[in-house]
C-alpha cells in the first residue's frame, strides 16, 4: 500500500478487477431497476412486460401510489400473491424510499414463491420527487420535480 492509498478512504481497499466488477454490476442490474426506467417503460404505452407491486400499508397506498401498481403489502405476500400476480410476468417491487427495506422484503418473499422480481431503487419517494404522476385516495396528483433528483431536461443520460 502506498502512502497515498493508506490515507485515502476510497482506495484503502483496492477497486475490484474489471472482470469481477463487470460480473458484480451485471448481477446488481438483475436485481434492481430505478424509478426513471420504470416510468419510461410504463409511459411507452405498450405492455411493459412486468407488473409493479406496492408493498406498503393501505394507509401509505392511499397517500399515493404508482398508477397501475398492484397493492400487495409485504406481510400479505404469502397469502395473496398467487391471487394477484401471474408467475410468468416479472415483478418490480417498491416501498417508501431508499431508507426503507420493505421492497427488499417483498422481493424476497416473492422470489421464495417462485416469482422473477426486481426492486425499484428510490421507491415511492423518488417517484414523487422526480415529478412523476401518482394516484391518491383523492385522485391523481403530481409534485414539482426536485431539481436534486430529477434531470432538468427530462432525461439524465445514464
Secondary structure, DSSP 8 states (H G I E B T S, - for coil): --HHHHT-TTTSS----HHHHHHHHHHHHHHEEEHHHHHHHHHTSS--SEEEEE-S-HHHHHH-B-TT-EE--GGGHHHHHHHH--TTSEEEEE-S-TT--HHHHHHHHHHHTT--EEEEETHHHHHHHTT--EEETTEEE-----TTTS-TTS----
